[in-house]
Amino acid sequence: MDENKKPRKPLIYYYLSTLIIVMLLNAFLFPSMKSLSTEEVDYGKFISMLENKEIKDVEVQSNEIVFTSSNSNDKKVYITGKMDDPDLVNRLEKAGVTFSKVIPQENSPIVNFLLTWISPILIFALLGQMFSRMLAKRMGGPGAMQFGKSNAKVYVEAQTGKTFKDVAGQDEAKEALTEIVDFLNNPDKYKQIGAKMPKGALLVGPPGTGKTLLAKAVAGEASVPFFSISGSEFVEMFVGMGAARVRDLFKQAQEKAPCIVFIDEIDTIGKKRDSGNGVGGNDEREQTLNQLLTEMDGFDGGLGVVILAATNRPESLDKALLRPGRFDRRIPVEMPDLAGRESILKVHAKNIKTESNIDCNVIARATSGASGAELANIVNEAAIAAVKDNRNLVSQKDLEEAVEVVIAGYQRKGAVISDKEKKIIAYHEIGHALVAAIQTNSDPVHKITIIPRTSGALGYTMQVSESESVLMSKEEAFNKITTFTGGRAAEEIIFNISTSGASNDIEQATKIARAMVTRFGMSDKFGMVALETVNNPYLGGDASLTCSPETATKVDQEVLSIIKEAHEKASKILRENIDKLHELSEYLLEKETITGSEFMKILNSENLSENESSETQIIDDNQSILDIKK
């Protein structure tokens, strides 16, 4: 249950409170007669006023005499120095004034020392403690001031609650981690034969594939404590604090052995160390890495302490971290395949109320290339859609709509588009769909819409695939480029214009054409030569050329040639089927969204061109979405 945290009060609140307290102390504990005006007089005037009976009362203090006038209009307080006058008392009695003597109370030296020295120090110490706590809260909690202490969260079996049953779509990774679980449960079996379990295992894969969940599942299966910490939590603004936290983490782990230590995003502290006298390096990060290497070498693997780490940038890790004796195993956690996606959807569907006719296989085929986190988000979006529609069960339609929401965003129902632009968009999308349906190896059309989405798409065409493939031939790659150019070709043929609606199409077509030339060896001009390398394959896969400027110019020319050829092919297909282009575009303008079945019924009402394939005539609405084109 979430606790309602009280809002933090600003610093000015504490300053004003302190000021009020000081003022009250000054008013009640240290009263004075400063509100009355005072006047210093000599002793002679005091005697003169006393003899003339002009004094009302007198207070004889240790070093001075304080008196007031008997005149009601005189509100002054008079002060004079005390003289050695034996007849003073007689004079006071003779004058009939009220007098008293203040006897000073002398404090002991110890009391004076406490009041003079100790009390101010204590007051300042308390104020400092109060302000340091306030500062620690503003810097991220009390842990911000606990230097050298590990921020690792410790989970025991009952708190993690995760096992391999909660992990779907990663059968190979689970199989590789099963040995670690068996070692933690039955260490004697390995000791008898003299085998040692790897000290560490590195989970490598794209974001959202379940690396952290796998680590928790290992701890849950082994019923051992689980230390979880992010690599960024080791890095501090004070040099040496990261190394101290590493030492503290391993000390705690050895005290609770057998256990599992999980370091998420280890590339934060495990990057390759700089060479060349440390110029441009990060001393704090390198000290933390050196301490981690030392600790992994220092602890006994037989204690049952297993180090798991996760990263999506394995190429940036220091080689010393990956050598045998440290992270001995590298376990890939890749994107799930078709069966894996179906299993993941079923796991997440258990947590929501669904109709009985839910088919997770359909959604799995509709989400090719999706990670486990994205699939979980799709199920959650479907549940939200059901609630918005005042229904208590999630339907198949909710899940299919959720796929579009995650990929293309929500519908922009309030977008204002002129009739002319809407017509251009309709022909653009039908151009994509018509080219895709007529080509031999293009995926069948699943859905076409001209309803704008929040992702920026003014419309899109969904293509489907009857089966999931891991290879792409040269002909398939070229047909994809041709399909991407179909939208621009339709604009040129019908309206004789070129619009910005093809910007995403051009980007995708160029990316495929460049990969054909530089990485796939699908160019007759260059053949099987690698002309670029892929950086960070798990984080977008940005590529950089590894050839001379002259060769790069030739690569650009070859890419341009491929795209031009594909554009000419798309234009030819559309001109040969110009009547269908008009008929389908008018129908899309009327309906705004049409399915693959509707599209194929209109397309197959007459004979197609000779390029038509029999495979494109059989359209199943429940097939996977591969491409969305703006």
LOKELO-762984 format. One record per residue (C-alpha): x negated, y negated, z. Coordinates in steps of 0.1 Angstrom, whole numbers. Layout:
<recs>
+-------+-------+-------+
!  east ! north !    up !
+-------+-------+-------+
!     X !     Y !     Z !
...
+-------+-------+-------+
</recs>
This chain:
<recs>
+-------+-------+-------+
!  east ! north !    up !
+-------+-------+-------+
!     0 !     0 !     0 !
!   -14 !   -34 !   -10 !
!   -19 !   -59 !    18 !
!    -8 !   -95 !    13 !
!   -39 !  -115 !    19 !
!   -36 !  -149 !    34 !
!   -48 !  -177 !    12 !
!   -82 !  -191 !    21 !
!   -82 !  -225 !    37 !
!  -104 !  -251 !    22 !
!  -136 !  -264 !    40 !
!  -120 !  -298 !    46 !
!   -95 !  -280 !    69 !
!  -123 !  -269 !    92 !
!  -141 !  -303 !    91 !
!  -109 !  -321 !   101 !
!  -102 !  -296 !   129 !
!  -137 !  -301 !   143 !
!  -134 !  -338 !   142 !
!  -100 !  -337 !   161 !
!  -115 !  -315 !   188 !
!  -145 !  -338 !   193 !
!  -122 !  -368 !   196 !
!  -100 !  -350 !   222 !
!  -131 !  -341 !   242 !
!  -143 !  -377 !   241 !
!  -109 !  -389 !   252 !
!  -102 !  -365 !   281 !
!  -136 !  -353 !   293 !
!  -155 !  -385 !   290 !
!  -130 !  -413 !   299 !
!  -145 !  -447 !   303 !
!  -135 !  -483 !   310 !
!  -148 !  -495 !   276 !
!  -113 !  -506 !   267 !
!  -117 !  -534 !   293 !
!  -142 !  -562 !   288 !
!  -172 !  -562 !   311 !
!  -194 !  -591 !   323 !
!  -227 !  -589 !   341 !
!  -232 !  -615 !   369 !
!  -260 !  -622 !   394 !
!  -257 !  -612 !   430 !
!  -253 !  -648 !   441 !
!  -221 !  -653 !   422 !
!  -208 !  -620 !   436 !
!  -214 !  -634 !   472 !
!  -198 !  -667 !   463 !
!  -167 !  -650 !   449 !
!  -166 !  -627 !   479 !
!  -166 !  -657 !   503 !
!  -139 !  -674 !   483 !
!  -118 !  -642 !   485 !
!  -117 !  -640 !   446 !
!  -125 !  -603 !   446 !
!   -99 !  -576 !   447 !
!  -119 !  -543 !   450 !
!  -155 !  -533 !   450 !
!  -172 !  -500 !   440 !
!  -207 !  -496 !   453 !
!  -227 !  -473 !   430 !
!  -262 !  -460 !   433 !
!  -278 !  -488 !   412 !
!  -251 !  -514 !   407 !
!  -219 !  -529 !   421 !
!  -187 !  -530 !   401 !
!  -159 !  -553 !   411 !
!  -127 !  -569 !   398 !
!  -112 !  -603 !   403 !
!   -82 !  -609 !   425 !
!   -69 !  -633 !   398 !
!   -41 !  -614 !   379 !
!   -50 !  -633 !   347 !
!   -86 !  -621 !   349 !
!   -88 !  -586 !   334 !
!  -126 !  -585 !   333 !
!  -148 !  -560 !   351 !
!  -178 !  -575 !   367 !
!  -211 !  -558 !   373 !
!  -240 !  -569 !   393 !
!  -272 !  -553 !   406 !
!  -274 !  -537 !   440 !
!  -295 !  -557 !   465 !
!  -309 !  -546 !   499 !
!  -281 !  -565 !   519 !
!  -275 !  -550 !   554 !
!  -245 !  -574 !   559 !
!  -227 !  -563 !   528 !
!  -202 !  -541 !   545 !
!  -194 !  -569 !   571 !
!  -188 !  -593 !   543 !
!  -166 !  -569 !   525 !
!  -145 !  -563 !   556 !
!  -144 !  -600 !   564 !
!  -131 !  -608 !   528 !
!  -104 !  -581 !   531 !
!  -113 !  -564 !   498 !
!  -109 !  -527 !   491 !
!  -143 !  -511 !   487 !
!  -158 !  -476 !   482 !
!  -191 !  -460 !   476 !
!  -199 !  -435 !   449 !
!  -221 !  -407 !   461 !
!  -241 !  -393 !   432 !
!  -240 !  -355 !   428 !
!  -274 !  -344 !   418 !
!  -275 !  -312 !   396 !
!  -301 !  -286 !   402 !
!  -330 !  -285 !   376 !
!  -316 !  -252 !   362 !
!  -282 !  -268 !   356 !
!  -297 !  -298 !   340 !
!  -318 !  -276 !   318 !
!  -288 !  -255 !   307 !
!  -267 !  -286 !   300 !
!  -295 !  -305 !   283 !
!  -312 !  -278 !   262 !
!  -293 !  -245 !   261 !
!  -257 !  -259 !   255 !
!  -266 !  -279 !   223 !
!  -285 !  -249 !   209 !
!  -255 !  -226 !   216 !
!  -231 !  -250 !   200 !
!  -252 !  -254 !   168 !
!  -257 !  -216 !   167 !
!  -219 !  -210 !   168 !
!  -213 !  -236 !   142 !
!  -240 !  -220 !   120 !
!  -225 !  -186 !   124 !
!  -190 !  -199 !   115 !
!  -203 !  -216 !    83 !
!  -224 !  -186 !    73 !
!  -193 !  -164 !    75 !
!  -174 !  -188 !    54 !
!  -202 !  -190 !    29 !
!  -204 !  -152 !    27 !
!  -167 !  -149 !    20 !
!  -170 !  -174 !    -8 !
!  -200 !  -155 !   -23 !
!  -180 !  -123 !   -26 !
!  -174 !  -109 !     9 !
!  -195 !  -100 !    39 !
!  -216 !   -76 !    18 !
!  -232 !  -106 !     0 !
!  -253 !  -113 !    30 !
!  -262 !   -77 !    39 !
!  -296 !   -77 !    21 !
!  -311 !   -43 !    13 !
!  -279 !   -24 !    20 !
!  -263 !    -2 !    -8 !
!  -229 !   -12 !   -20 !
!  -221 !    24 !   -30 !
!  -185 !    35 !   -24 !
!  -184 !    69 !    -8 !
!  -155 !    92 !   -16 !
!  -149 !   126 !    -1 !
!  -129 !   153 !   -16 !
!   -96 !   143 !    -2 !
!  -101 !   107 !   -14 !
!  -112 !   114 !   -50 !
!   -84 !   139 !   -57 !
!   -99 !   145 !   -92 !
!  -107 !   179 !  -107 !
!  -114 !   193 !  -141 !
!   -76 !   197 !  -146 !
!   -73 !   159 !  -146 !
!   -99 !   157 !  -175 !
!   -86 !   165 !  -209 !
!  -102 !   164 !  -244 !
!  -138 !   169 !  -231 !
!  -141 !   206 !  -230 !
!  -178 !   206 !  -240 !
!  -188 !   181 !  -214 !
!  -168 !   200 !  -187 !
!  -186 !   232 !  -197 !
!  -220 !   215 !  -193 !
!  -211 !   202 !  -159 !
!  -196 !   235 !  -146 !
!  -232 !   247 !  -139 !
!  -238 !   217 !  -116 !
!  -205 !   225 !   -97 !
!  -215 !   261 !   -94 !
!  -250 !   251 !   -80 !
!  -234 !   229 !   -54 !
!  -210 !   256 !   -44 !
!  -234 !   285 !   -45 !
!  -270 !   272 !   -41 !
!  -284 !   305 !   -28 !
!  -276 !   323 !   -60 !
!  -300 !   300 !   -78 !
!  -327 !   300 !   -51 !
!  -329 !   338 !   -51 !
!  -340 !   338 !   -87 !
!  -362 !   307 !   -83 !
!  -341 !   285 !  -105 !
!  -338 !   248 !   -98 !
!  -309 !   227 !  -108 !
!  -315 !   196 !  -129 !
!  -319 !   166 !  -107 !
!  -299 !   143 !  -130 !
!  -274 !   144 !  -159 !
!  -268 !   115 !  -182 !
!  -233 !   111 !  -196 !
!  -234 !    93 !  -229 !
!  -205 !    81 !  -250 !
!  -183 !    52 !  -262 !
!  -164 !    32 !  -236 !
!  -131 !    47 !  -224 !
!  -140 !    83 !  -231 !
!  -138 !    94 !  -194 !
!  -174 !    94 !  -182 !
!  -166 !    81 !  -147 !
!  -136 !   104 !  -145 !
!  -158 !   134 !  -153 !
!  -183 !   125 !  -125 !
!  -154 !   122 !  -100 !
!  -141 !   156 !  -112 !
!  -174 !   172 !  -106 !
!  -174 !   159 !   -70 !
!  -138 !   171 !   -66 !
!  -146 !   206 !   -79 !
!  -176 !   209 !   -57 !
!  -159 !   195 !   -26 !
!  -188 !   173 !   -17 !
!  -192 !   135 !   -10 !
!  -193 !   113 !   -40 !
!  -214 !    81 !   -41 !
!  -203 !    57 !   -68 !
!  -221 !    25 !   -76 !
!  -226 !     3 !  -107 !
!  -260 !    -6 !  -121 !
!  -252 !   -43 !  -119 !
!  -248 !   -40 !   -81 !
!  -285 !   -33 !   -77 !
!  -295 !   -66 !   -93 !
!  -296 !   -94 !   -68 !
!  -307 !  -131 !   -69 !
!  -335 !  -122 !   -44 !
!  -365 !  -103 !   -57 !
!  -369 !   -69 !   -41 !
!  -333 !   -65 !   -30 !
!  -325 !   -41 !   -59 !
!  -353 !   -18 !   -49 !
!  -342 !   -19 !   -13 !
!  -307 !    -9 !   -22 !
!  -320 !    20 !   -42 !
!  -340 !    32 !   -12 !
!  -309 !    28 !    10 !
!  -287 !    47 !   -15 !
!  -310 !    77 !   -17 !
!  -314 !    77 !    21 !
!  -276 !    79 !    26 !
!  -274 !   106 !    -1 !
!  -300 !   128 !    16 !
!  -282 !   124 !    49 !
!  -249 !   136 !    34 !
!  -264 !   163 !    11 !
!  -251 !   182 !    -8 !
!  -235 !   153 !   -26 !
!  -233 !   136 !   -59 !
!  -246 !   101 !   -67 !
!  -230 !    84 !   -97 !
!  -246 !    53 !  -112 !
!  -223 !    37 !  -138 !
!  -238 !    15 !  -166 !
!  -273 !    26 !  -157 !
!  -286 !     7 !  -187 !
!  -283 !   -25 !  -166 !
!  -314 !   -14 !  -146 !
!  -328 !    13 !  -168 !
!  -337 !    -7 !  -199 !
!  -371 !    -2 !  -215 !
!  -398 !   -21 !  -196 !
!  -416 !   -49 !  -215 !
!  -452 !   -47 !  -224 !
!  -479 !   -73 !  -225 !
!  -486 !   -86 !  -190 !
!  -450 !   -88 !  -182 !
!  -445 !  -120 !  -203 !
!  -408 !  -124 !  -208 !
!  -399 !   -95 !  -185 !
!  -376 !   -93 !  -155 !
!  -395 !   -85 !  -124 !
!  -365 !   -78 !  -103 !
!  -350 !   -53 !  -128 !
!  -383 !   -36 !  -134 !
!  -389 !   -32 !   -96 !
!  -355 !   -17 !   -93 !
!  -362 !     7 !  -121 !
!  -396 !    17 !  -107 !
!  -380 !    24 !   -73 !
!  -353 !    45 !   -90 !
!  -380 !    65 !  -107 !
!  -399 !    70 !   -75 !
!  -368 !    81 !   -55 !
!  -358 !   106 !   -82 !
!  -393 !   121 !   -80 !
!  -395 !   120 !   -42 !
!  -363 !   138 !   -31 !
!  -360 !   176 !   -30 !
!  -337 !   190 !   -57 !
!  -330 !   220 !   -34 !
!  -311 !   197 !   -10 !
!  -281 !   196 !   -34 !
!  -283 !   159 !   -43 !
!  -273 !   156 !   -80 !
!  -277 !   123 !   -98 !
!  -251 !   115 !  -125 !
!  -253 !    84 !  -146 !
!  -232 !    70 !  -175 !
!  -241 !    47 !  -203 !
!  -230 !    37 !  -238 !
!  -264 !    24 !  -248 !
!  -288 !    54 !  -245 !
!  -312 !    40 !  -270 !
!  -321 !    11 !  -247 !
!  -331 !    33 !  -217 !
!  -367 !    36 !  -206 !
!  -384 !    69 !  -217 !
!  -397 !    75 !  -181 !
!  -360 !    77 !  -170 !
!  -352 !   104 !  -195 !
!  -382 !   128 !  -191 !
!  -377 !   162 !  -175 !
!  -376 !   161 !  -137 !
!  -353 !   130 !  -137 !
!  -324 !   130 !  -161 !
!  -329 !   165 !  -174 !
!  -297 !   168 !  -193 !
!  -279 !   145 !  -217 !
!  -242 !   153 !  -220 !
!  -223 !   137 !  -249 !
!  -188 !   124 !  -241 !
!  -175 !   117 !  -275 !
!  -141 !   105 !  -289 !
!  -116 !   133 !  -285 !
!  -105 !   153 !  -315 !
!   -69 !   161 !  -325 !
!   -65 !   188 !  -299 !
!   -82 !   167 !  -273 !
!   -59 !   137 !  -279 !
!   -29 !   159 !  -276 !
!   -41 !   172 !  -242 !
!   -49 !   137 !  -230 !
!   -14 !   125 !  -239 !
!     2 !   154 !  -221 !
!   -19 !   147 !  -189 !
!    -7 !   110 !  -189 !
!    28 !   119 !  -199 !
!    32 !   139 !  -166 !
!    31 !   107 !  -147 !
!    61 !    91 !  -165 !
!    97 !   102 !  -172 !
!   102 !   113 !  -208 !
!   129 !   128 !  -229 !
!   128 !   165 !  -236 !
!   120 !   162 !  -273 !
!    87 !   143 !  -269 !
!    61 !   157 !  -294 !
!    26 !   147 !  -283 !
!    11 !   163 !  -314 !
!    27 !   137 !  -336 !
!    13 !   108 !  -315 !
!   -21 !   126 !  -314 !
!   -22 !   127 !  -352 !
!   -11 !    90 !  -352 !
!   -41 !    79 !  -331 !
!   -72 !    92 !  -349 !
!  -103 !    77 !  -334 !
!   -86 !    66 !  -302 !
!  -104 !    70 !  -268 !
!   -88 !    85 !  -237 !
!   -84 !    50 !  -222 !
!   -65 !    38 !  -253 !
!   -43 !    69 !  -252 !
!   -35 !    62 !  -216 !
!   -26 !    26 !  -226 !
!    -3 !    38 !  -253 !
!    16 !    60 !  -229 !
!    19 !    30 !  -204 !
!    30 !     7 !  -232 !
!    58 !    32 !  -241 !
!    70 !    33 !  -205 !
!    70 !    -5 !  -204 !
!    90 !    -6 !  -236 !
!   116 !    18 !  -221 !
!   120 !    -4 !  -190 !
!   125 !   -36 !  -212 !
!   152 !   -17 !  -230 !
!   169 !    -8 !  -197 !
!   163 !    29 !  -202 !
!   150 !    53 !  -175 !
!   134 !    78 !  -200 !
!   106 !    73 !  -226 !
!   116 !    83 !  -261 !
!    95 !    94 !  -291 !
!   103 !    61 !  -307 !
!    88 !    43 !  -277 !
!    55 !    62 !  -281 !
!    54 !    55 !  -319 !
!    60 !    18 !  -313 !
!    34 !    17 !  -286 !
!     8 !    30 !  -311 !
!    15 !    -1 !  -333 !
!    14 !   -24 !  -303 !
!   -20 !   -11 !  -292 !
!   -34 !   -13 !  -327 !
!   -17 !   -43 !  -343 !
!    -2 !   -61 !  -313 !
!    34 !   -72 !  -305 !
!    58 !   -84 !  -332 !
!    58 !  -122 !  -336 !
!    96 !  -126 !  -338 !
!    94 !  -164 !  -336 !
!    69 !  -168 !  -365 !
!    82 !  -191 !  -393 !
!    71 !  -180 !  -427 !
!    85 !  -196 !  -459 !
!   103 !  -175 !  -485 !
!    75 !  -180 !  -510 !
!    48 !  -167 !  -486 !
!    70 !  -138 !  -475 !
!    73 !  -128 !  -511 !
!    35 !  -129 !  -515 !
!    30 !  -108 !  -484 !
!    56 !   -82 !  -496 !
!    38 !   -78 !  -530 !
!     4 !   -77 !  -512 !
!    15 !   -48 !  -489 !
!    33 !   -29 !  -517 !
!     1 !   -33 !  -537 !
!   -18 !   -14 !  -510 !
!     8 !    13 !  -506 !
!    13 !    18 !  -544 !
!   -24 !    22 !  -550 !
!   -28 !    45 !  -520 !
!     1 !    68 !  -531 !
!   -10 !    72 !  -567 !
!   -47 !    79 !  -561 !
!   -56 !   116 !  -558 !
!   -74 !   116 !  -525 !
!   -58 !    87 !  -507 !
!   -38 !    93 !  -476 !
!     0 !    93 !  -480 !
!    19 !    61 !  -470 !
!    36 !    63 !  -435 !
!    51 !    28 !  -430 !
!    51 !    -7 !  -446 !
!    61 !   -39 !  -428 !
!    59 !   -76 !  -434 !
!    68 !   -85 !  -398 !
!    38 !  -105 !  -384 !
!    20 !   -92 !  -354 !
!     1 !  -109 !  -325 !
!   -32 !   -95 !  -338 !
!   -30 !  -120 !  -367 !
!   -17 !   -95 !  -393 !
!    11 !  -110 !  -414 !
!    20 !   -74 !  -425 !
!     4 !   -41 !  -428 !
!     5 !    -7 !  -445 !
!     0 !    25 !  -425 !
!   -16 !    54 !  -442 !
!   -14 !    89 !  -429 !
!   -35 !   120 !  -432 !
!   -22 !   156 !  -432 !
!   -52 !   168 !  -414 !
!   -81 !   154 !  -395 !
!  -114 !   154 !  -413 !
!  -150 !   147 !  -402 !
!  -165 !   143 !  -436 !
!  -158 !   118 !  -463 !
!  -167 !   124 !  -499 !
!  -179 !    98 !  -524 !
!  -146 !    99 !  -542 !
!  -126 !    94 !  -509 !
!  -148 !    65 !  -499 !
!  -143 !    48 !  -533 !
!  -105 !    54 !  -532 !
!  -104 !    37 !  -498 !
!  -121 !     7 !  -512 !
!   -96 !     7 !  -541 !
!   -67 !     8 !  -517 !
!   -82 !   -22 !  -498 !
!   -84 !   -42 !  -530 !
!   -48 !   -33 !  -540 !
!   -33 !   -62 !  -521 !
!   -55 !   -89 !  -538 !
!   -49 !   -72 !  -572 !
!   -11 !   -75 !  -567 !
!   -14 !  -112 !  -558 !
!   -34 !  -119 !  -590 !
!   -11 !   -99 !  -613 !
!    22 !  -112 !  -601 !
!    14 !  -148 !  -588 !
!   -20 !  -154 !  -605 !
!   -34 !  -166 !  -572 !
!   -58 !  -154 !  -544 !
!   -48 !  -159 !  -508 !
!   -65 !  -156 !  -475 !
!   -43 !  -126 !  -466 !
!   -70 !  -103 !  -481 !
!   -97 !  -114 !  -457 !
!   -96 !   -83 !  -436 !
!   -93 !   -61 !  -467 !
!  -124 !   -77 !  -482 !
!  -143 !   -71 !  -449 !
!  -134 !   -34 !  -447 !
!  -141 !   -28 !  -484 !
!  -175 !   -44 !  -481 !
!  -184 !   -24 !  -450 !
!  -176 !     9 !  -467 !
!  -193 !    -1 !  -500 !
!  -225 !   -11 !  -481 !
!  -225 !    21 !  -461 !
!  -222 !    41 !  -493 !
!  -253 !    24 !  -507 !
!  -275 !    21 !  -476 !
!  -266 !    50 !  -454 !
!  -245 !    77 !  -472 !
!  -267 !    80 !  -503 !
!  -237 !    77 !  -526 !
!  -253 !    52 !  -550 !
!  -268 !    65 !  -583 !
!  -292 !    35 !  -583 !
!  -308 !    42 !  -550 !
!  -300 !    79 !  -543 !
!  -308 !    95 !  -510 !
!  -326 !    66 !  -493 !
!  -318 !    52 !  -459 !
!  -319 !    14 !  -463 !
!  -305 !     4 !  -429 !
!  -303 !    17 !  -394 !
!  -273 !    17 !  -370 !
!  -278 !    -1 !  -337 !
!  -257 !     7 !  -306 !
!  -236 !    34 !  -323 !
!  -213 !    36 !  -293 !
!  -207 !    -2 !  -292 !
!  -195 !   -10 !  -327 !
!  -224 !     4 !  -347 !
!  -240 !   -28 !  -361 !
!  -264 !   -20 !  -389 !
!  -296 !   -38 !  -399 !
!  -315 !   -35 !  -432 !
!  -349 !   -18 !  -431 !
!  -360 !   -27 !  -467 !
!  -378 !   -55 !  -485 !
!  -360 !   -87 !  -495 !
!  -362 !   -77 !  -532 !
!  -345 !   -43 !  -524 !
!  -319 !   -61 !  -502 !
!  -309 !   -82 !  -532 !
!  -305 !   -51 !  -553 !
!  -283 !   -36 !  -525 !
!  -261 !   -66 !  -526 !
!  -257 !   -63 !  -564 !
!  -248 !   -26 !  -561 !
!  -222 !   -33 !  -534 !
!  -207 !   -60 !  -556 !
!  -206 !   -36 !  -585 !
!  -188 !    -9 !  -565 !
!  -161 !   -34 !  -552 !
!  -156 !   -48 !  -587 !
!  -151 !   -14 !  -601 !
!  -126 !    -5 !  -574 !
!  -108 !   -38 !  -579 !
!  -104 !   -31 !  -616 !
!   -91 !     4 !  -609 !
!   -65 !   -10 !  -585 !
!   -54 !   -36 !  -610 !
!   -50 !    -9 !  -637 !
!   -28 !    12 !  -614 !
!    -6 !   -17 !  -606 !
!    -2 !   -28 !  -642 !
!     7 !     8 !  -652 !
!    34 !     8 !  -625 !
!    45 !   -28 !  -626 !
!    82 !   -19 !  -625 !
!    78 !     1 !  -593 !
!    58 !   -28 !  -579 !
!    87 !   -52 !  -584 !
!   113 !   -27 !  -572 !
!    95 !   -17 !  -541 !
!    86 !   -53 !  -532 !
!   122 !   -65 !  -536 !
!   133 !   -37 !  -513 !
!   106 !   -45 !  -487 !
!   117 !   -82 !  -488 !
!   152 !   -71 !  -480 !
!   144 !   -46 !  -453 !
!   111 !   -61 !  -439 !
!   101 !   -27 !  -427 !
!   103 !     6 !  -447 !
!    92 !    41 !  -439 !
!    71 !    64 !  -460 !
!   101 !    84 !  -470 !
!   120 !    54 !  -483 !
!    89 !    43 !  -502 !
!    84 !    77 !  -519 !
!   121 !    81 !  -528 !
!   120 !    48 !  -548 !
!    85 !    57 !  -562 !
!    96 !    92 !  -573 !
!   129 !    81 !  -589 !
!   110 !    81 !  -623 !
!    79 !    97 !  -636 !
!    46 !    83 !  -623 !
!    15 !    76 !  -643 !
!    -9 !   105 !  -652 !
!   -31 !    97 !  -622 !
!    -3 !   109 !  -598 !
!   -12 !   138 !  -576 !
!    14 !   164 !  -564 !
!     0 !   160 !  -529 !
!    13 !   125 !  -526 !
!    49 !   135 !  -533 !
!    52 !   155 !  -500 !
!    54 !   128 !  -472 !
!    58 !   137 !  -436 !
!    68 !   107 !  -414 !
!    51 !   123 !  -385 !
!    15 !   121 !  -397 !
!   -16 !   102 !  -384 !
!   -22 !    65 !  -389 !
!   -57 !    59 !  -403 !
!   -58 !    24 !  -416 !
!   -39 !    -8 !  -409 !
!   -45 !   -36 !  -435 !
!   -36 !   -72 !  -431 !
+-------+-------+-------+
</recs>
